[in-house]
Amino acid sequence: QSGRAAETIALWFLRLKGYRLLAWRYKSPMGEIDLIMRRGEVTAFIEVKARSTRDAAIESVTAYQSKRIAAAARSFMAKDRKAAMQACRFDIVAVTPYQWPQHVENAFYGDT
């Protein structure tokens, strides 16, 4: 339940920054991506983490998770030509109590 709330908070936070939602909770056989958003010529694959501190949220994305997210991103790009032709990156949005969410661009590389 807190995961869905954190995703909703992250979605609205990113929309305020000018991002447009492409997919929410995108599922593929390889993995799941919390949010896929686009701003300008960049498609962002976003993992949302809700933790008690920002550092804990950012550190909670493991190498295994990043590989699964990257595999799911490849699946999405195979279906969305625009994403495949544009710059793509992997971001994290850390959602913590009583603070604005923190958006970390290029937080990890999919091939780690």
ChimeraX attribute file (.defattr): number of C-alpha atoms within 10 A of each C-alpha:
attribute: neighborCount
match mode: 1-to-1
recipient: residues
	/A:1	5
	/A:2	10
	/A:3	14
	/A:4	13
	/A:5	12
	/A:6	19
	/A:7	23
	/A:8	15
	/A:9	17
	/A:10	27
	/A:11	23
	/A:12	14
	/A:13	17
	/A:14	19
	/A:15	15
	/A:16	10
	/A:17	10
	/A:18	13
	/A:19	19
	/A:20	18
	/A:21	17
	/A:22	14
	/A:23	15
	/A:24	16
	/A:25	14
	/A:26	18
	/A:27	16
	/A:28	16
	/A:29	9
	/A:30	14
	/A:31	17
	/A:32	19
	/A:33	24
	/A:34	22
	/A:35	24
	/A:36	23
	/A:37	20
	/A:38	21
	/A:39	14
	/A:40	10
	/A:41	12
	/A:42	16
	/A:43	24
	/A:44	25
	/A:45	27
	/A:46	27
	/A:47	25
	/A:48	28
	/A:49	25
	/A:50	23
	/A:51	18
	/A:52	13
	/A:53	13
	/A:54	19
	/A:55	11
	/A:56	14
	/A:57	19
	/A:58	23
	/A:59	10
	/A:60	14
	/A:61	16
	/A:62	12
	/A:63	14
	/A:64	12
	/A:65	17
	/A:66	21
	/A:67	18
	/A:68	20
	/A:69	27
	/A:70	24
	/A:71	20
	/A:72	22
	/A:73	27
	/A:74	17
	/A:75	17
	/A:76	20
	/A:77	17
	/A:78	12
	/A:79	10
	/A:80	12
	/A:81	10
	/A:82	13
	/A:83	19
	/A:84	15
	/A:85	12
	/A:86	14
	/A:87	12
	/A:88	17
	/A:89	18
	/A:90	21
	/A:91	21
	/A:92	25
	/A:93	27
	/A:94	28
	/A:95	26
	/A:96	19
	/A:97	11
	/A:98	7
	/A:99	10
	/A:100	12
	/A:101	21
	/A:102	17
	/A:103	18
	/A:104	15
	/A:105	14
	/A:106	14
	/A:107	17
	/A:108	18
	/A:109	14
	/A:110	19
	/A:111	12
	/A:112	11
